Amino acid sequence: MTSTDILLEHVRRMARYNAWANGRLYDACAALPPAEYYAARPSFFGSLHATLNHILVGDSVWLGRFTGKPAAHVKALNQILHEDFAGLRQAREAKDAEIVAFCDGLDPAALASTFSYANMRGNRFTDLLLPPLMHFFNHQTHHRGQVHGLLSHAGTNPPELDLIYFLRAA
């Protein structure tokens, strides 16, 4: 197995881990009373709902950059894409499926390629795909950690999300 094969396998694993971890978080949030789920909490985005929306915003923006199909519907990093939990969950599941399909479609040439995009301020960049793709997965993990902490404050036991639990379950 070449180092590129190992990287492709890792990227595909991370896409599946992302979907698994999101599913576990959304299950935990679904078990909360709506007042607890929507409650204002001391956090960067201010609530569980707003933080979950931000993760979807970030995933939409980055996946749009990777595919060359910008997420024109996203105007701000703190945008609430879905006011209701059910709509947000449905969009999350669809985005996770898109992420898995994108990663499954990568080949060694794509992994080594560059792509150009504009950030939210309009600044233009050209990057190799792999480092921003790793940022993409790291960003998801970072904010899921915030949701995990907020679940603790909402009076529930947050689910285990560590990658090792995913690997053991697979």
C-alpha positions as CSV (number, residue, x, y, z in Angstrom):
1,M,0.0,0.0,0.0
2,T,1.4,3.4,-1.0
3,S,1.4,6.5,1.2
4,T,-1.2,8.0,-1.1
5,D,-3.4,4.9,-0.7
6,I,-3.1,5.3,3.1
7,L,-4.0,9.0,2.8
8,L,-7.1,8.2,0.7
9,E,-8.2,5.6,3.1
10,H,-7.7,8.0,6.0
11,V,-9.8,10.7,4.3
12,R,-12.6,8.3,3.5
13,R,-12.5,7.0,7.1
14,M,-12.7,10.6,8.4
15,A,-15.7,11.3,6.3
16,R,-17.5,8.2,7.8
17,Y,-16.3,9.1,11.3
18,N,-17.8,12.6,10.8
19,A,-21.2,11.2,9.8
20,W,-21.1,8.7,12.8
21,A,-20.1,11.4,15.3
22,N,-22.7,13.8,14.0
23,G,-25.4,11.1,14.2
24,R,-24.5,10.5,17.9
25,L,-24.6,14.2,18.7
26,Y,-27.9,14.7,17.0
27,D,-29.4,11.7,18.8
28,A,-28.3,13.2,22.1
29,C,-29.8,16.6,21.2
30,A,-33.0,15.0,20.0
31,A,-33.5,13.5,23.5
32,L,-33.4,17.0,25.1
33,P,-36.5,19.0,25.8
34,P,-36.7,21.8,23.2
35,A,-36.2,24.4,25.9
36,E,-32.9,22.9,26.8
37,Y,-31.8,22.4,23.2
38,Y,-32.5,26.0,22.2
39,A,-31.4,27.6,25.5
40,A,-28.9,30.4,25.4
41,R,-25.6,29.1,26.9
42,P,-22.2,30.6,27.4
43,S,-20.4,29.5,24.3
44,F,-19.0,31.0,21.1
45,F,-22.2,30.6,19.1
46,G,-24.6,30.9,22.1
47,S,-26.6,27.6,22.0
48,L,-26.5,24.0,20.9
49,H,-28.7,24.8,17.9
50,A,-26.5,27.7,16.8
51,T,-23.3,25.6,17.2
52,L,-24.8,22.8,15.1
53,N,-25.9,25.3,12.5
54,H,-22.3,26.6,12.4
55,I,-20.9,23.2,11.8
56,L,-23.2,22.8,8.9
57,V,-22.3,26.2,7.6
58,G,-18.6,25.4,7.7
59,D,-19.1,22.0,6.0
60,S,-21.2,23.6,3.3
61,V,-18.6,26.4,2.7
62,W,-15.6,24.0,2.5
63,L,-17.3,21.3,0.5
64,G,-18.5,24.0,-1.9
65,R,-14.9,25.2,-2.3
66,F,-13.6,21.6,-2.8
67,T,-16.2,20.8,-5.4
68,G,-16.1,24.2,-7.2
69,K,-19.8,24.7,-6.3
70,P,-19.8,27.5,-3.8
71,A,-22.5,27.5,-1.1
72,A,-24.1,30.7,-2.3
73,H,-26.8,30.4,0.4
74,V,-24.3,30.9,3.1
75,K,-23.7,34.6,4.0
76,A,-22.1,34.4,7.4
77,L,-20.4,31.9,9.6
78,N,-23.0,32.3,12.4
79,Q,-25.9,32.0,10.0
80,I,-28.9,29.9,11.1
81,L,-29.6,27.8,8.1
82,H,-32.4,25.9,9.8
83,E,-34.5,27.3,12.6
84,D,-36.0,23.9,13.6
85,F,-34.1,20.9,14.8
86,A,-35.8,18.4,12.4
87,G,-34.8,20.5,9.3
88,L,-31.3,21.0,10.6
89,R,-30.9,17.2,11.2
90,Q,-32.2,16.4,7.8
91,A,-29.8,18.9,6.2
92,R,-26.9,17.5,8.3
93,E,-27.6,13.9,7.2
94,A,-27.7,15.0,3.6
95,K,-24.4,17.0,3.9
96,D,-22.8,14.0,5.6
97,A,-23.8,11.9,2.6
98,E,-22.3,14.5,0.3
99,I,-19.1,14.5,2.2
100,V,-18.8,10.7,2.1
101,A,-19.5,10.7,-1.6
102,F,-17.0,13.4,-2.3
103,C,-14.2,11.6,-0.3
104,D,-15.1,8.3,-1.9
105,G,-14.7,10.0,-5.3
106,L,-11.2,11.2,-4.6
107,D,-8.2,9.6,-6.4
108,P,-4.5,10.1,-6.0
109,A,-4.5,12.9,-8.6
110,A,-7.3,14.8,-6.9
111,L,-5.7,14.4,-3.5
112,A,-2.5,16.0,-4.9
113,S,-4.3,18.7,-6.9
114,T,-4.8,22.4,-6.1
115,F,-8.0,24.3,-6.0
116,S,-8.8,28.0,-5.9
117,Y,-11.5,29.7,-3.9
118,A,-12.5,32.9,-2.2
119,N,-13.0,33.1,1.6
120,M,-15.9,34.8,3.3
121,R,-14.1,38.2,3.0
122,G,-13.6,37.7,-0.8
123,N,-9.8,37.0,-0.5
124,R,-8.6,34.5,-3.2
125,F,-6.5,31.5,-2.4
126,T,-5.0,28.5,-4.2
127,D,-4.2,25.6,-2.0
128,L,-3.3,21.9,-2.3
129,L,-6.4,19.9,-1.5
130,L,-5.1,17.8,1.4
131,P,-4.2,20.5,4.0
132,P,-7.6,22.3,3.8
133,L,-9.3,18.9,3.7
134,M,-7.6,18.0,7.0
135,H,-8.7,21.4,8.4
136,F,-12.2,20.6,7.3
137,F,-12.2,17.5,9.5
138,N,-10.5,19.2,12.3
139,H,-13.0,22.1,12.3
140,Q,-15.8,19.6,12.6
141,T,-14.2,17.8,15.5
142,H,-13.4,21.2,17.3
143,H,-17.0,22.3,17.2
144,R,-18.5,18.9,18.0
145,G,-16.4,19.2,21.1
146,Q,-18.2,22.4,21.9
147,V,-21.5,20.7,21.4
148,H,-20.4,17.9,23.6
149,G,-19.6,20.3,26.4
150,L,-22.9,22.1,26.0
151,L,-24.7,18.8,26.3
152,S,-23.1,18.4,29.7
153,H,-24.5,21.8,30.7
154,A,-28.0,20.8,29.4
155,G,-28.1,18.0,32.0
156,T,-27.4,15.0,29.8
157,N,-24.5,12.6,29.4
158,P,-22.9,13.4,26.1
159,P,-22.1,10.5,23.8
160,E,-18.6,9.2,23.3
161,L,-17.2,10.7,20.1
162,D,-13.6,9.8,20.1
163,L,-12.3,8.4,16.8
164,I,-11.2,5.2,18.6
165,Y,-14.8,4.4,19.5
166,F,-15.8,4.8,15.8
167,L,-12.9,2.5,14.7
168,R,-13.8,-0.1,17.3
169,A,-17.5,0.0,16.3
170,A,-16.6,-0.4,12.6
